[in-house]
Every structure is written in structure tokens, then in C-alpha cells.
Amino acid sequence: MISRRGLLQVAACSAATRIGLSAGTAEARPLAGLFPIAFSPFTSDNKLDLEGLGNQVKFCNRGGVHGLIWPQLASGWSTLSDSERMEGTEALLTAGKGGRTAVVIGVQSADPAAVTRYSKLATRLGADAIISLPPSGVTDEKALLDYYQTVGRTTELPMFAQFVGNMSVDLLVEMFRTIPNLRYVKDEAGEPLARVGQIRERTGGEVKVFSGKGVQTMITEMELGFSGHCPYTNLADLYAAAYDLFHAGKKREAYDMFGRVLAMGSIMPVNTIDIMVARGVFKEGTRIRAAPPVPGAPSKPHPGPVLTANQIREKLQTYLGPWLRA
């Protein structure tokens, strides 16, 4: 297995990583690498499964995954109540204590008081960073700048902005100039592959760019200088291995590892909770709530047969067994 020591040393030297100190931790957990978006698992009676939520952090720790983000679009954040978000944040951060996986908490809300509440809780409980989507339906960039400036003032933690729709590079540069802790962007606006160079050049490399949209172009993303990648959680250990290999100079091995993820996507969906059930992270019968579409999600159902948990386990073992680290 490839050592991550070199990667961690490089990341620890960056300015972005130096401010990545979570409350109560002795040293920073690097904010670079694989940062999948955690699912929001629910029981059969529609209660947020806090154990299942925490199990995702443990899964990432076992698998050498660099970070985990919750709740965002793939988490169905807009379906969560205030109490579910508060309880979920506590469960996730409690489960992550002492591990190597950084935990980033989503704080977006149309209610400024709720944003402050989520951010203060994340800070108090030792999150490594916060992240926020823009307010729903807001497209005016002055209003978006005001929103993110307000979010930035709620904490000293490092802050990610998630860009969607038509949010411009100009807006991001102005946010970088006026929000001291805004040093990361998860970019799903426009064509991220075409924008990453502009973002890095215009911010002197100080804003670190993370990808989304299902991370279907990971090799190209790494070649272009993306600092992180945010896929679904199901196969995060393989994605993390691809990242580690690439940044250790083993690009052909990284290509092969990422190819295994894409190949598995031809056999079964990799954007549902089914693999998490098959891998023992979620209990049988776990559900998710219906939520708005996620950028990069398949527009049509997977064309293959619907597989049982046992059938998924068999295929994972047959095709990916030697590389499953979690």
C-alpha cells in the first residue's frame, strides 16, 4: 500500500493547511484529497440514522480517505430538519474524533440565524472546516458575496464555498479578497475543467479547487491541479487510492485504480446507498429521502439488472476485492 507520508508533509506546509486546525486538535488534518459527500441514511420509520451517519466517518478512516463532507446536495440537505442537522453534525464529529479523516460540515440555510447556529456547533465540536452552498434561487452576485461574507464571519474555521449554476470566477476572486477564511471552492459551476486554471492564477494558488459532478474526470482533474475531489462515498477508498498513487508519481497505477471505479459503474449504480449496505456501513432496510437532483448524477436509471445486497457483495469481491481498503 502506498504511504501517504509525503503527501501529508506537502499538504501540511501549505498556507491553506496551516489554517486547517479544528477546535481541540493538536495538529491540522490536511484539507486536500478525497472528500466524498456523506449520505443521510434513514430508518424505515423515517428517522435519521445517527449510527449509520457516523459509520461513514469510520468507513473513511479505515479506507484511508482524506475527508468527508455533510450535509450537501448528495446528502439531501434540504430535506433535513434543523434538529436533524444539529444531531447529525454531533454524531458525525463524535465518530470522527481521533481519526485521520477530516470532517467538513455544511452550514447553508436561508435563515442567517441557522447558518450561525450550524457554524458555531461545527466549531465547538471540532470540525476541520465548514462549507456552504449559495442560498436557493439567489443569482445576484452582490447578494451572493454578502451571503458568503456573513458566513465567513461566523467562524475562524477554514471555509469552502460550493459554486453552482452561473457563479463566476470574478465572484470567487472577490470572495477570496474579502473573506479571510475562504480558501476552498467545490466548483460545480459552468465548466470546472476550463475554470480551474483561471482560479489558480487569479488567486495566486491560494484558493484550492475541489471537483464534484460525480468525479467522472478525476485523472484530468489531477493533471490540471485540482486539490480535492468530492464523489459519492460508496467507493471512496478506491478514489483515495487513485489520488495517493497519482500524487506519489505513480500515474499509470492511479489511472488503473480510477478505471476500476468507472468499470464498476458499468455494472451497478455508484450513486445510491446500495453499495454502502452491501459493504456493511448501513443496515439492511436503510433509506434515503427524495431530494433535488445532484449535479453530475445520471439522468436515467442504470441499464443493468437490479442487484441484491448479496449480489453486490459478490461483484465487489470478484472485481475489486484486493483493492477495497475499508
C-alpha positions in Angstrom: 0.0 0.0 0.0 1.3 3.4 -0.9 2.5 5.6 2.0 0.7 9.0 2.4 3.6 10.5 4.4 4.9 12.5 1.5 1.5 13.8 0.6 0.7 14.8 4.2 4.1 16.6 4.5 3.5 18.6 1.4 -0.1 19.5 2.4 1.0 20.4 5.9 3.3 23.0 4.5 0.7 24.9 2.6 -1.0 28.0 3.9 -4.4 26.5 3.4 -3.5 23.5 5.6 -1.9 25.7 8.3 -5.3 27.3 8.9 -7.0 23.9 8.9 -6.8 23.5 12.6 -10.0 22.2 14.2 -11.0 23.1 17.7 -9.3 20.9 20.3 -6.9 19.2 17.8 -3.1 19.3 18.2 -2.4 19.5 14.5 -4.1 20.1 11.2 -5.7 17.3 9.2 -4.9 18.2 5.6 -7.7 19.7 3.5 -6.7 18.0 0.3 -7.5 14.7 -1.4 -10.7 12.7 -1.4 -13.6 14.4 0.3 -16.8 12.4 -0.6 -20.2 13.7 0.3 -21.8 11.6 3.0 -25.3 10.2 2.5 -28.1 10.9 5.0 -29.3 7.5 6.0 -32.8 7.0 7.4 -34.5 4.2 9.2 -37.7 2.5 7.9 -39.7 4.9 10.1 -38.0 8.0 8.6 -35.7 8.8 11.4 -32.1 10.0 10.7 -29.9 7.0 11.4 -27.2 8.7 13.5 -25.2 5.4 13.8 -25.2 5.0 10.1 -24.1 8.6 9.6 -21.2 8.1 12.0 -20.3 4.8 10.3 -19.4 6.7 7.2 -16.6 8.5 9.0 -15.3 5.2 10.4 -15.5 3.7 6.9 -13.5 6.6 5.5 -10.9 6.3 8.3 -10.5 2.6 7.6 -10.2 3.3 3.9 -7.5 6.0 4.0 -10.0 8.6 2.8 -8.8 12.1 3.4 -12.0 13.8 4.3 -15.8 13.7 4.4 -18.4 16.4 3.9 -22.0 16.5 5.2 -24.7 17.7 4.5 -24.6 18.9 0.9 -26.6 18.1 -2.2 -25.9 14.4 -2.3 -26.8 14.3 1.4 -30.3 15.6 0.6 -29.6 18.5 2.9 -32.8 20.4 2.0 -34.9 17.5 3.3 -33.3 17.7 6.8 -34.9 19.5 9.8 -32.9 21.8 12.0 -32.8 19.2 14.7 -31.6 16.5 12.3 -28.8 18.7 11.1 -27.7 19.6 14.7 -27.9 15.9 15.8 -26.2 14.7 12.7 -23.4 17.2 13.0 -22.7 16.0 16.5 -22.9 12.3 15.6 -20.5 12.8 12.6 -17.9 14.8 14.5 -18.1 12.5 17.5 -17.5 9.5 15.3 -14.6 11.3 13.6 -12.6 12.2 16.7 -9.1 10.8 16.8 -9.2 9.7 13.1 -7.2 10.9 10.1 -10.3 11.8 8.1 -11.1 15.5 8.1 -14.7 16.4 8.6 -16.3 19.4 6.9 -19.8 20.5 7.9 -22.3 22.2 5.7 -23.9 25.3 7.2 -26.1 26.7 4.3 -29.5 27.9 5.1 -31.9 30.7 4.1 -32.1 31.7 7.7 -29.0 33.6 8.8 -29.5 32.6 12.5 -29.5 28.9 11.4 -26.2 29.5 9.5 -24.7 30.9 12.6 -26.1 28.0 14.7 -24.7 25.3 12.5 -21.3 27.1 12.1 -20.9 27.6 15.9 -21.8 24.0 16.6 -19.2 22.8 14.0 -16.6 25.0 15.5 -17.3 23.9 19.1 -17.3 20.2 18.2 -14.0 20.3 16.3 -14.9 20.3 12.6 -12.0 20.8 10.3 -13.8 23.3 8.1 -17.3 24.4 7.0 -18.9 24.5 3.6 -21.9 26.4 2.2 -24.0 26.2 -0.9 -25.4 29.5 -2.0 -29.0 30.4 -1.0 -31.5 28.8 -3.2 -32.7 30.9 -6.1 -30.2 33.8 -5.5 -28.2 34.7 -8.6 -27.3 38.3 -8.0 -23.5 38.2 -7.3 -23.6 41.1 -4.9 -26.2 39.3 -2.8 -24.1 36.1 -3.0 -21.0 38.0 -1.9 -22.9 39.4 1.0 -24.1 36.0 2.0 -20.7 34.4 2.0 -19.1 37.3 3.8 -21.8 36.8 6.5 -21.0 33.0 6.6 -17.3 33.7 6.9 -17.8 35.9 9.9 -19.4 33.1 11.9 -16.2 31.1 12.5 -12.4 31.2 12.2 -12.5 27.7 10.6 -11.4 27.3 7.0 -14.3 27.8 4.7 -15.4 26.1 1.4 -17.8 27.7 -1.0 -19.8 25.4 -3.2 -20.2 27.1 -6.6 -23.2 26.1 -8.8 -25.2 27.4 -11.7 -23.6 30.6 -13.2 -21.5 31.7 -10.2 -18.5 33.4 -11.8 -14.7 33.3 -11.3 -14.9 37.1 -10.7 -17.2 36.4 -7.7 -14.9 33.8 -6.3 -11.9 36.2 -6.6 -13.8 38.9 -4.8 -14.8 36.4 -2.1 -11.1 35.4 -1.7 -10.1 39.1 -1.4 -12.8 39.9 1.3 -13.3 36.7 3.3 -10.1 35.8 5.2 -11.0 32.2 5.8 -12.4 31.5 2.3 -9.7 29.4 0.8 -11.5 26.5 -0.8 -14.1 26.0 -3.5 -16.1 23.0 -4.6 -16.7 24.1 -8.2 -19.7 22.7 -10.0 -20.5 25.9 -11.9 -20.0 26.2 -15.6 -17.2 24.0 -16.9 -14.9 23.4 -13.9 -12.1 21.9 -16.0 -11.9 25.1 -18.0 -12.0 27.4 -14.9 -9.5 25.8 -12.6 -6.5 27.5 -14.3 -8.2 30.9 -14.0 -9.0 30.4 -10.4 -5.5 29.3 -9.5 -3.8 32.1 -11.5 -6.1 34.9 -10.2 -5.7 33.8 -6.5 -2.0 33.0 -6.7 -2.9 29.4 -6.0 -4.3 30.3 -2.6 -7.9 29.1 -3.4 -7.8 25.3 -3.6 -10.3 23.9 -6.1 -12.3 20.7 -5.4 -14.3 18.9 -8.0 -17.8 17.5 -7.9 -20.2 16.3 -10.6 -19.6 12.7 -9.6 -15.9 13.0 -10.2 -16.0 11.4 -13.6 -12.9 13.1 -14.9 -10.5 12.6 -12.0 -7.3 11.9 -13.9 -7.7 15.1 -15.9 -8.7 17.0 -12.7 -5.4 15.9 -11.0 -3.4 16.8 -14.1 -5.0 20.3 -14.1 -4.2 20.9 -10.4 -7.4 20.3 -8.6 -6.6 19.9 -4.9 -9.5 17.7 -4.0 -12.4 15.6 -5.3 -15.9 15.0 -4.0 -17.5 11.8 -5.3 -20.2 9.7 -3.6 -19.0 7.8 -0.5 -19.5 4.2 -1.9 -16.1 3.6 -3.4 -14.2 6.5 -1.7 -11.4 4.1 -0.7 -10.6 3.4 -4.3 -10.8 7.1 -5.3 -8.5 7.9 -2.4 -6.0 5.2 -3.5 -6.0 6.7 -7.0 -5.3 10.1 -5.5 -2.5 8.8 -3.4 -0.9 6.9 -6.3 -1.1 9.9 -8.6 0.5 12.3 -6.1 3.2 9.7 -5.4 4.2 9.9 -9.0 2.6 6.5 -9.9 0.3 7.9 -12.6 -0.3 4.7 -14.5 -1.3 2.9 -11.3 -3.6 5.8 -10.5 -5.1 5.5 -14.0 -5.8 1.8 -13.4 -7.3 2.4 -10.0 -9.7 5.1 -11.2 -10.6 2.8 -14.2 -11.8 0.2 -11.7 -14.2 2.8 -10.3 -15.5 3.6 -13.7 -15.8 -0.1 -14.6 -17.8 -0.8 -11.5 -20.2 2.0 -12.6 -20.9 0.0 -15.7 -22.1 -3.0 -13.6 -24.2 -1.2 -11.0 -25.1 2.4 -9.8 -22.4 4.0 -7.7 -24.6 7.0 -6.7 -27.1 5.1 -4.4 -26.8 3.7 -0.9 -26.9 0.0 -2.1 -23.1 -0.4 -2.1 -23.0 1.1 1.4 -25.5 -1.5 2.6 -23.5 -4.3 0.9 -20.3 -3.1 2.5 -21.8 -3.1 5.9 -21.8 0.6 6.5 -25.6 0.9 6.5 -28.1 -1.6 7.8 -30.4 -3.6 5.6 -33.5 -1.5 5.1 -31.8 1.8 5.2 -33.4 4.5 3.1 -32.8 8.0 1.8 -35.3 10.8 1.3 -36.2 12.0 -2.2 -34.2 15.2 -2.9 -33.5 17.5 -5.8 -31.1 16.2 -8.5 -27.4 16.3 -7.8 -25.0 17.8 -10.4 -23.4 15.1 -12.5 -25.9 12.4 -11.4 -27.1 10.0 -14.1 -30.2 11.3 -15.9 -31.5 7.8 -16.5 -31.7 4.7 -14.3 -28.8 2.3 -14.6 -29.4 0.0 -17.5 -28.2 -3.2 -15.7 -30.3 -5.5 -13.6 -31.2 -4.5 -10.1 -28.9 -6.4 -7.7 -29.4 -7.6 -4.2 -27.0 -6.8 -1.4 -25.5 -10.3 -1.7 -25.1 -9.9 -5.4 -23.4 -6.5 -4.9 -21.0 -8.1 -2.4 -20.1 -10.9 -4.8 -19.3 -8.5 -7.6 -17.3 -6.2 -5.3 -15.3 -9.1 -4.1 -14.9 -10.6 -7.6 -13.7 -7.4 -9.3 -12.4 -5.1 -6.6 -11.6 -7.4 -3.7 -7.8 -6.8 -3.5 -8.3 -3.0 -3.6 -11.1 -2.5 -1.1 -9.4 -0.9 1.9 -12.4 -0.1 4.0 
